[in-house]
Amino acid sequence: MPARRLLRIGDLSPADVDALLDAALWYFPHIAAGELKLTTLRGFSTLLMFFEPSTRTRVSFELAGKLLGSDTISVTSSGSSVEKGESVVDTAQTLSAMGFHIAVVRHRSADSVELFAEHFAGAVINGGAGRGEHPTQALLDAAVLTRAGMLEAGRHLAIAGDILHSRVARSNIALLTSRGVKVTLVAPPPLMPPAWRAEPPTGTVWETDLDRVLPEIDAVMMLRMQRERMGGGMLPPADEYSALYGLDARRLRLLRPDAVIMHPGPVNRGVEVVEAVFADSRCRINEQVTMGVALRCALLCWACGRPLIPEEGGL
């Protein structure tokens, strides 16, 4: 079987997405209860190549691999031959020659993840690529929305914040609109991709007033300002940004009682969201973290061509 690739949401068929979401929802309660330990991926090796800092994505993949019995090795650019000038191609070919079955790759450049995949013999999963996509985050977000009964045609979700630099937004837009979910992008003009200001992606609309949007939506996904990717002239003061685009106590009251609040993390508390958000019953931020492990368990099985859900009694 040819090695599987997940570089963007479009690499998955609707049936693939359905199967992954169903499996993530199966894994979720077992992981939340701390009772998962399987041998599904015994004999398979997983390589985590993270050329950018990460906590949630890297650790959740590492934990998922270990819970499934995979030999999992984590490598960062610091301390690797990349620091000595080794190219992405040479790195991919070297690690491929070592026989790894799966590589999860995060890089500041989307092109570099594509290049790695071209020269690596095993399965490749995009763990976040520059201003490209972050497909596994969109999948876990979709699983959380499914659990809340929100991943349905006609539902309305807002993605608010730094859309310009957000690979999470790009992958979520692709997945959510494919399911008939209406997506409103809420951002000031400097934090919207220039082409999208004139013509937002199909199935989305652009809005600059968060207060106007919040009463109308079923779910809101807050994004952080990605200061590490911004030029100095693009950086608004944190308090000014928070006043316009932060989810504070007043804005919490604008949301419907049954709405869902999400954030892919890391969270800048007091900027995109205030402390009160975490105590709100509508907040699913910690659920997203747990679902991240569940979804990545399913995805590692998919990458290896193994059953996504163990047979009955497999725990």
Secondary structure as UniProt FT lines:
FT   STRAND          5..6
FT   HELIX           9..11
FT   HELIX           14..32
FT   TURN            33..34
FT   TURN            40..43
FT   STRAND          45..50
FT   HELIX           56..67
FT   TURN            68..69
FT   STRAND          71..76
FT   TURN            78..79
FT   HELIX           81..84
FT   HELIX           88..97
FT   TURN            98..99
FT   STRAND          102..107
FT   HELIX           110..118
FT   STRAND          123..129
FT   TURN            130..131
FT   HELIX           135..147
FT   TURN            148..149
FT   TURN            153..154
FT   STRAND          156..160
FT   TURN            164..165
FT   HELIX           167..178
FT   TURN            179..180
FT   STRAND          182..186
FT   HELIX           189..191
FT   HELIX           194..198
FT   TURN            202..203
FT   STRAND          204..207
FT   HELIX           210..213
FT   HELIX           214..216
FT   STRAND          219..222
FT   HELIX           227..229
FT   HELIX           232..234
FT   HELIX           238..245
FT   HELIX           249..252
FT   TURN            253..254
FT   TURN            257..258
FT   STRAND          260..262
FT   TURN            270..272
FT   HELIX           275..279
FT   TURN            281..282
FT   HELIX           285..304
FT   TURN            312..313
//
